[in-house]
Amino acid sequence: WLHETNTAYQQRMFTFAQERAESDATFAIDVVGQREFLRSLAGLGAAGGLALGLVAICGAGLVPGARLVGAAVGLREALRGAVCVVTGEGRLDPQSLDGKVVSQVLRDAPPEAAVFVIAGAVELSAAECRRAGISAAFSIARGPAGLADLQRDAAPLLFDAAAQLAGALSASGTLEGNEEAP
């Protein structure tokens, strides 16, 4: 079963379950009799109900989805020798660094590569980005915008954010002298 993040099940599902008296999820865990074990599993997340059942009843294992897909598409090999890596995220937040695509790109990118993120929203500070290995993050939002607006205008907003990044890279000379750069 694939999972999106490594955030512990307890941090998501039980927070939600505590908001509801005697939720179905809490009842299911009590019935299975594996409450502590299941609470400690990483990767079940808020949408982990199906995975929870498969783990508890069928003995299924959890596999980080970003790692599995990265290996399947040869991400590490594709990034070998890269000077600059650009990836995307819906919302760049602490979960992005905990098993989602951004974290896998950071893991697979060469240590000397500059990694940039273009996101619908950027919730990490510049300092948090640097600590994680992200050189810079760009939001596609041009000021306050609702999700529907961002989705509707995604293509031109993404193009503009990529153009902003390209302008910064050009001005800094980051890609100069790299024959393989477009």
Residue frames as qw, qx, qy, qz and C-alpha x, y, z in Angstrom:
[[0.000, 0.890, 0.456, 0.000, 0.00, 0.00, 0.00],
 [0.414, 0.400, -0.021, 0.818, 1.43, 3.37, -0.97],
 [0.283, -0.817, -0.402, 0.300, 1.38, 6.26, 1.43],
 [0.328, 0.856, 0.086, 0.390, 2.06, 9.90, 0.84],
 [0.028, -0.796, 0.386, -0.466, 3.80, 11.12, 3.98],
 [0.561, 0.069, -0.743, 0.358, 5.72, 9.68, 6.88],
 [0.298, -0.406, 0.311, -0.806, 3.79, 11.67, 9.47],
 [0.000, 0.012, 0.957, -0.291, 2.76, 9.26, 12.20],
 [0.288, -0.461, -0.756, -0.365, -0.77, 7.93, 12.15],
 [0.346, -0.571, -0.586, 0.459, -1.31, 9.21, 15.67],
 [0.155, -0.308, -0.013, 0.939, -0.61, 12.79, 14.62],
 [0.249, -0.011, -0.442, -0.862, -3.36, 12.82, 12.00],
 [0.469, -0.303, -0.747, -0.361, -6.01, 10.18, 12.44],
 [0.424, -0.452, -0.689, 0.376, -6.28, 10.35, 16.21],
 [0.035, -0.184, -0.132, 0.973, -6.37, 14.13, 16.21],
 [0.403, -0.115, -0.465, -0.780, -9.35, 13.82, 13.90],
 [0.533, -0.309, -0.784, -0.079, -10.85, 10.95, 15.91],
 [0.276, -0.277, -0.580, 0.714, -10.55, 12.88, 19.17],
 [0.196, 0.050, -0.053, -0.978, -12.75, 15.56, 17.67],
 [0.669, -0.121, -0.418, -0.602, -15.49, 13.00, 17.22],
 [0.567, -0.330, 0.615, -0.438, -16.87, 10.94, 20.08],
 [0.696, 0.009, 0.715, -0.065, -16.49, 7.19, 19.53],
 [0.441, 0.600, -0.386, -0.545, -15.48, 7.51, 15.91],
 [0.964, 0.221, -0.034, -0.144, -15.54, 4.50, 13.60],
 [0.549, 0.597, -0.519, 0.269, -11.74, 4.62, 13.32],
 [0.223, -0.502, 0.664, -0.507, -11.23, 4.41, 17.09],
 [0.851, -0.062, 0.320, -0.411, -13.76, 1.58, 17.32],
 [0.878, 0.412, -0.240, -0.031, -12.06, -0.33, 14.50],
 [0.313, 0.589, -0.642, 0.378, -8.69, -0.05, 16.20],
 [0.488, -0.363, 0.595, -0.526, -10.09, -1.22, 19.53],
 [0.934, 0.120, 0.122, -0.312, -11.78, -4.19, 17.86],
 [0.745, 0.505, -0.416, 0.131, -8.59, -5.20, 16.09],
 [0.809, -0.572, -0.010, 0.140, -6.80, -5.00, 19.44],
 [0.744, 0.119, 0.059, 0.655, -3.68, -3.45, 17.95],
 [0.023, -0.978, -0.206, -0.018, -4.21, 0.12, 19.01],
 [0.402, -0.792, 0.280, 0.365, -0.65, 0.94, 20.15],
 [0.597, -0.041, 0.600, 0.532, 0.97, -0.78, 17.19],
 [0.357, 0.669, 0.530, 0.381, -1.25, 0.96, 14.68],
 [0.133, -0.975, -0.116, 0.138, -0.86, 4.32, 16.39],
 [0.473, -0.635, 0.385, 0.474, 2.89, 4.11, 15.88],
 [0.660, 0.298, 0.542, 0.427, 2.76, 3.39, 12.15],
 [0.016, -0.537, 0.193, 0.821, 4.02, 6.15, 9.90],
 [0.021, 0.099, -0.710, -0.697, 2.33, 6.77, 6.61],
 [0.084, 0.492, 0.867, -0.012, -1.32, 6.15, 7.36],
 [0.018, 0.070, 0.145, 0.987, -2.19, 9.84, 7.36],
 [0.424, 0.196, 0.339, -0.816, -5.66, 11.32, 7.42],
 [0.746, 0.301, -0.246, -0.541, -6.73, 9.28, 4.39],
 [0.140, 0.405, -0.903, 0.035, -5.15, 6.08, 5.70],
 [0.733, -0.078, 0.379, -0.559, -8.37, 4.23, 6.49],
 [0.915, 0.306, -0.193, -0.180, -7.95, 1.66, 3.74],
 [0.462, 0.511, -0.653, 0.315, -4.27, 1.19, 4.56],
 [0.370, -0.390, 0.608, -0.584, -5.18, 0.82, 8.23],
 [0.890, 0.031, 0.207, -0.405, -7.56, -2.01, 7.43],
 [0.828, 0.439, -0.349, 0.022, -5.09, -3.74, 5.14],
 [0.201, 0.535, -0.688, 0.448, -2.31, -3.51, 7.74],
 [0.477, -0.294, 0.572, -0.599, -4.48, -4.59, 10.67],
 [0.864, 0.107, 0.297, -0.391, -6.46, -7.35, 9.02],
 [0.891, 0.447, -0.074, 0.007, -4.30, -8.57, 6.13],
 [0.743, -0.458, 0.222, 0.435, -0.83, -7.89, 7.50],
 [0.580, 0.728, 0.123, 0.345, 0.00, -5.61, 4.57],
 [0.572, -0.323, -0.040, 0.753, 3.15, -3.50, 4.63],
 [0.163, 0.948, 0.153, -0.228, 3.46, 0.19, 3.96],
 [0.659, 0.107, 0.270, 0.693, 5.77, 1.51, 1.26],
 [0.029, -0.659, -0.060, 0.749, 6.50, 5.25, 0.91],
 [0.625, 0.670, 0.401, -0.018, 4.88, 6.24, -2.37],
 [0.212, 0.934, -0.248, -0.146, 7.39, 8.94, -3.34],
 [0.347, -0.553, 0.738, 0.172, 10.29, 6.54, -2.81],
 [0.661, 0.205, 0.719, 0.061, 8.59, 3.78, -4.82],
 [0.535, 0.810, 0.239, -0.031, 7.68, 6.07, -7.72],
 [0.016, -0.892, 0.410, 0.190, 11.11, 7.74, -7.65],
 [0.467, -0.332, 0.795, 0.200, 12.79, 4.34, -7.97],
 [0.648, 0.434, 0.626, 0.010, 10.35, 3.22, -10.68],
 [0.456, 0.882, 0.117, 0.013, 11.03, 6.27, -12.87],
 [0.776, 0.136, -0.042, 0.614, 14.78, 6.35, -12.18],
 [0.101, -0.984, -0.107, -0.102, 14.72, 9.72, -10.44],
 [0.581, -0.682, 0.276, 0.350, 18.18, 9.45, -8.86],
 [0.640, 0.064, 0.505, 0.576, 19.73, 8.51, -12.20],
 [0.285, 0.786, 0.399, 0.377, 17.85, 11.30, -13.99],
 [0.228, -0.973, -0.007, -0.034, 19.16, 13.85, -11.49],
 [0.799, -0.273, 0.162, 0.510, 22.77, 12.63, -11.59],
 [0.488, 0.089, 0.232, 0.837, 25.03, 15.54, -12.47],
 [0.002, 0.840, 0.442, 0.313, 22.23, 18.12, -12.19],
 [0.289, 0.166, -0.233, 0.914, 23.25, 21.66, -11.29],
 [0.346, -0.016, 0.182, -0.920, 19.69, 22.88, -10.81],
 [0.108, -0.297, -0.945, -0.083, 16.55, 20.92, -9.93],
 [0.369, -0.091, 0.059, -0.923, 13.01, 22.33, -10.02],
 [0.152, -0.283, -0.947, 0.005, 10.12, 20.45, -8.46],
 [0.340, -0.385, -0.192, -0.836, 6.55, 21.33, -7.56],
 [0.157, -0.252, -0.854, 0.427, 4.16, 21.00, -4.65],
 [0.173, -0.725, -0.566, -0.353, 0.59, 22.03, -4.00],
 [0.349, -0.898, 0.064, -0.261, 1.47, 23.55, -0.64],
 [0.589, 0.346, -0.547, 0.485, 5.06, 23.62, 0.59],
 [0.559, -0.677, 0.167, -0.448, 4.76, 22.95, 4.31],
 [0.347, -0.543, 0.747, -0.165, 6.43, 20.67, 6.89],
 [0.851, 0.125, 0.482, -0.167, 4.65, 17.61, 5.45],
 [0.663, 0.719, -0.195, -0.080, 6.40, 18.28, 2.13],
 [0.134, 0.687, -0.690, 0.185, 9.65, 17.40, 3.88],
 [0.488, -0.251, 0.754, -0.360, 8.28, 14.21, 5.39],
 [0.498, 0.095, 0.860, 0.063, 7.88, 11.63, 2.63],
 [0.551, 0.735, 0.289, -0.269, 6.23, 13.60, -0.15],
 [0.761, 0.555, 0.119, 0.314, 7.73, 14.25, -3.59],
 [0.084, 0.924, -0.262, 0.265, 9.77, 17.28, -2.48],
 [0.601, -0.627, 0.492, -0.056, 11.53, 15.21, 0.18],
 [0.893, 0.108, 0.389, 0.200, 12.33, 12.48, -2.34],
 [0.537, 0.784, -0.006, 0.312, 13.71, 14.99, -4.83],
 [0.204, -0.878, 0.384, -0.203, 15.88, 16.47, -2.07],
 [0.792, -0.358, 0.494, 0.028, 17.10, 12.97, -1.18],
 [0.837, 0.285, 0.391, 0.257, 17.88, 12.00, -4.81],
 [0.354, 0.922, -0.068, 0.140, 19.34, 15.29, -6.05],
 [0.709, 0.227, -0.314, 0.590, 23.13, 15.61, -6.06],
 [0.467, -0.631, -0.360, 0.504, 24.34, 17.41, -2.90],
 [0.290, -0.255, 0.145, 0.911, 25.79, 20.26, -4.96],
 [0.037, 0.471, 0.638, 0.608, 22.57, 20.87, -6.94],
 [0.202, 0.036, 0.255, -0.945, 20.41, 23.88, -6.21],
 [0.043, -0.413, -0.903, -0.106, 16.85, 22.66, -5.55],
 [0.218, 0.000, 0.032, -0.975, 13.95, 25.01, -6.19],
 [0.114, 0.422, 0.890, -0.131, 10.25, 24.46, -5.46],
 [0.261, -0.134, -0.253, -0.922, 7.33, 26.07, -7.27],
 [0.065, -0.315, -0.902, 0.287, 4.20, 25.67, -5.17],
 [0.158, -0.704, -0.549, -0.422, 0.62, 26.82, -4.98],
 [0.391, -0.879, 0.042, -0.270, 1.40, 28.15, -1.51],
 [0.580, 0.308, -0.553, 0.513, 4.66, 28.38, 0.41],
 [0.608, -0.744, -0.139, -0.238, 4.25, 28.02, 4.16],
 [0.822, -0.256, -0.104, 0.497, 7.90, 27.36, 5.01],
 [0.114, -0.948, 0.126, 0.269, 10.14, 30.29, 5.88],
 [0.529, 0.737, -0.417, 0.062, 13.33, 30.94, 3.97],
 [0.197, -0.582, 0.744, -0.262, 15.30, 29.57, 6.94],
 [0.781, -0.014, 0.565, -0.265, 13.21, 26.38, 7.02],
 [0.807, 0.581, -0.047, -0.094, 13.73, 25.94, 3.28],
 [0.286, 0.742, -0.589, 0.145, 17.51, 26.32, 3.62],
 [0.463, -0.409, 0.732, -0.288, 17.67, 23.86, 6.53],
 [0.849, 0.206, 0.437, -0.215, 15.79, 21.33, 4.38],
 [0.516, -0.135, 0.626, 0.569, 18.12, 21.85, 1.41],
 [0.376, 0.758, 0.502, 0.179, 15.75, 23.97, -0.68],
 [0.420, 0.054, 0.085, 0.902, 17.57, 26.89, -2.31],
 [0.227, 0.113, 0.077, -0.964, 14.38, 28.90, -2.84],
 [0.183, 0.448, 0.874, -0.031, 10.63, 28.40, -3.06],
 [0.139, 0.026, -0.244, -0.959, 8.24, 30.35, -5.27],
 [0.356, 0.432, 0.727, -0.398, 4.47, 30.56, -4.84],
 [0.200, 0.356, 0.650, 0.641, 2.29, 30.85, -7.92],
 [0.106, -0.827, -0.542, 0.105, -0.13, 33.07, -5.98],
 [0.270, 0.384, 0.027, 0.883, 0.11, 36.79, -6.73],
 [0.271, -0.253, 0.302, -0.878, -1.27, 37.95, -3.43],
 [0.492, 0.064, 0.707, -0.504, -4.39, 36.62, -1.74],
 [0.516, 0.181, -0.591, -0.594, -6.09, 33.99, -3.89],
 [0.800, -0.115, 0.406, -0.426, -8.52, 31.18, -3.30],
 [0.518, -0.154, 0.818, 0.198, -7.87, 27.60, -4.32],
 [0.597, 0.601, 0.530, -0.026, -10.46, 27.81, -7.10],
 [0.259, 0.935, -0.139, -0.197, -8.71, 30.87, -8.56],
 [0.244, -0.631, 0.701, 0.224, -5.30, 29.20, -8.42],
 [0.593, 0.112, 0.790, 0.108, -6.64, 26.04, -10.04],
 [0.525, 0.772, 0.339, -0.114, -8.42, 27.98, -12.77],
 [0.282, 0.930, -0.234, -0.026, -5.33, 30.06, -13.59],
 [0.813, -0.420, 0.338, 0.219, -2.72, 27.37, -12.85],
 [0.788, 0.348, 0.247, 0.444, -1.09, 27.25, -16.29],
 [0.294, 0.811, -0.038, 0.504, -0.27, 30.96, -16.66],
 [0.489, -0.823, 0.221, -0.186, 0.62, 31.24, -12.97],
 [0.889, -0.232, 0.293, 0.266, 3.02, 28.29, -13.20],
 [0.657, 0.549, 0.142, 0.497, 4.54, 29.74, -16.35],
 [0.015, -0.907, 0.104, -0.407, 5.06, 33.08, -14.63],
 [0.689, -0.667, 0.283, -0.017, 6.63, 31.49, -11.52],
 [0.877, 0.047, 0.276, 0.390, 8.96, 29.44, -13.74],
 [0.444, 0.738, 0.068, 0.504, 9.87, 32.61, -15.67],
 [0.332, -0.894, 0.190, -0.232, 10.65, 34.37, -12.38],
 [0.832, -0.404, 0.335, 0.179, 12.92, 31.48, -11.39],
 [0.772, 0.375, 0.232, 0.457, 14.59, 31.43, -14.82],
 [0.159, 0.900, -0.038, 0.405, 15.22, 35.17, -14.54],
 [0.550, -0.777, 0.297, -0.081, 16.83, 34.74, -11.12],
 [0.880, -0.126, 0.350, 0.295, 19.01, 31.88, -12.37],
 [0.608, 0.633, 0.159, 0.452, 20.02, 33.84, -15.46],
 [0.061, -0.935, 0.129, -0.324, 20.91, 36.93, -13.44],
 [0.661, -0.656, 0.363, -0.012, 22.95, 34.87, -10.98],
 [0.351, 0.631, -0.672, -0.166, 24.85, 33.00, -13.68],
 [0.710, -0.250, 0.606, -0.258, 23.90, 29.67, -12.08],
 [0.874, 0.297, 0.383, -0.025, 23.54, 27.90, -15.40],
 [0.370, 0.853, -0.341, -0.138, 26.36, 29.60, -17.32],
 [0.061, 0.584, -0.809, -0.030, 29.00, 27.23, -18.58],
 [0.569, 0.021, 0.795, -0.209, 26.71, 24.20, -18.28],
 [0.136, 0.212, -0.696, -0.673, 26.57, 22.84, -21.81],
 [0.082, -0.293, -0.946, -0.112, 23.61, 20.62, -21.01],
 [0.125, 0.508, 0.493, -0.695, 21.40, 23.46, -19.79],
 [0.393, 0.646, 0.605, 0.250, 18.67, 24.50, -22.25]]
